[in-house]
Structure formats: structure tokens, C-alpha cells
Amino acid sequence: MAFLFTPKEMMVKGLLLIPSYDVSRIKKLCQNTKLKDFKHWYGATPEVSSAIWKDLQTCDNVSNRINPRKARVEYFFMSLHFLRKYPTGEEQAKLFNINRETVSTWTWFFLEKIAVLESQKIVWPKEWEKERYAAARKKGKDQQDVYAVSFGCSVDGTHGRIHEPSVGEPQSKNPIYFSHKSHGPAFAYEFAIDIFQDRLVWMNGPFPASTPDREIFKNGLMKMIPDGMRVVADSGYSGEKLKHIISGPNPRDSKKLRKFKSRARSRQEDFNARLKNYKICAETFRHDRYRKKRHKASWTAVAIICQYRIEHEKTFWSV
């Protein structure tokens, strides 16, 4: 049996976990102040929190559904706060007045459960499957809808900082993890955004940060792209083997096309910025044990929350 809460109920439950809040304060403050504090603390609105809480109990894979009698909503909020603020175990235990082991157990439980929603929330569109896309492309050509026919998604890579991995001796450095973006060790991820719809359609990673964007693309997303579709990207994806797929900055483009591709890249950069609004993605990842597994789960959970926010709260601008 699912224990569902309305956005209004989720707001109250979330605010009561913030140290400065109690029932009387909730009654006194205006809605805008409460909403601002809620978003600052948890990185999402009550509407988004309510939607995620519902899907955790009703997701397609029955074995991944949570039992709300044991996995309480308070623990769910602790996990959201962890992603948003990335406190240490001691800080989190003090904030929520729970012992550190319990906080850690339930924080990672919910984080990993949110990440499992990837199969529902980060989905390659069925209309982009190769046979369907060929039919849609022909129809679009007949209607002279040039951009809708030619372009599908934008793609870009971003890096998440980690502690220095070692090669042999703990004091040594592993150059394959060096990031030219953060000037230190990091993991690389690739994200693709639908240009004409507000949706994240692809996530791939983590990879050592020195892996070129075009190599990540060629070994993953490129295999999904149907014939005839162009992908908007920056100059990091240039290369002779990619020129029939990647549409990067080109001084020979018309003014209209340059503006179109610039806005598509800006939407992609906006999504990357939304990821980094969560401190677990913006700061150096501290969890060396199970580093790769937990790093991926953390970034996947944040990407999924961002997708929920796109659906319920903050959409992209149109191209």
C-alpha cells in the first residue's frame, strides 16, 4: 500500500525537519518564504518531492519499490538534503538528531532508489528509433520542417571532482583522471537533451576525465543516433568521423542557423548548471570507498531530480 502525500503535506513534513522551523513558524510565515527555504534545503519544490515520493512506491519494477512503513519520508528528505548540501556524516547526524550510521544507511538507500528511476525518467524517445525516425523524417521533409527533420538533440560533457586516485603507491597520481575543466582528478559524464522537448534523453558515465568527449560519444550515444539526425555540440566533438552527425559551431552557417544552434547549446549548458546546483556534483566527492558506484548513483539521482524539476517546475526555453 502506497503512502502518498500532497505537495502541501510534503512541504510541512520537509519544513519540520529544518532546525529553525516548528508548527507555529510554519503558520506564521508567508508561502513564498516557506517555498524558498524548502527549495534551498532540498533542491526541489514540494510538487517535485511529492512526485518522486510517489514514483518510489509505484515504479514499474516492483522489486525496486520502497516500503514506506520502514523507509520513512523523513529519511527521503535527508537524502534530498544530502544531495543538495552534501554535509558530512557528523553534520547530517547533528542536523536531523539521528545517529550517524542510521543517517548514512537511509541516505544512501534513498539515493540509490532515486537513481533506479533512470529507466523511467531518462529515456531515449521511441520516435527516434531508427525505423520510426526514417518515416518521421520523410513526413517532415514533405512539410518543409527543416530543423525538426535535421536536428534531434544536443550533447555535452561535464566533470565531477574526486579525490586523487593512486597508481600503485598512495602518493602517486593517475593522469587519466586529470580534468582540464577542474584542473584536478575527476569523472566525466555525457548528457543529451532533446532540442524540441523538455527532456533529458541520455546519460553516460562515469569515465576518467581525460577521456575526450568525442570518444565517449563514439562509443555510446553515436550508436543510438538514427541516420539523418544531426546532434548539436561544441567544438570538443569535432572530428572527421563525426562530421556527418555532429553539428558544431560553423562560421559558414546562416545567421538563423547560428542562432538556433547557439540556443540549443545554451539549453545544454543550463542543464549542466542545474546539476552543479547540487553540492554533491559541484564539490569534490568525498566517498573513496565504492567511489565509482556511489559517484554514478549520486549523479544519476541528481540528473533524475533535474528531470522531475523540468517536468513540474522549471522548463527550458524554446529554440
Secondary structure, DSSP 4 states (H G I P E B T S, - for coil): ------HHHHHHHHHTTSTT--HHHHHHS-HHHHHHHHHHHHSS-HHHHHHHHHHHHH-SSGGG---TTTS-HHHHHHHHHHHHH---HHHHHHHHTS-HHHHHHHHHHHHHHHHHTHHHHS---GGGSHHHHHHHHHHHHHTT-HHHHHEEEEEEEEEEEB----SSSTT---GGGEETTTTEEEEEEEEEEESSSS-EEEEEEEEETTS-HHHHHHTTGGGGPPTT-EEE--GGG--GGGTTTEE---TTS-HHHHHHHHHHHHHHHHHHHHHHTSHHHHSPB---TTHHHHHHHHHHHHHHHHHHHHHHT-PPPP-
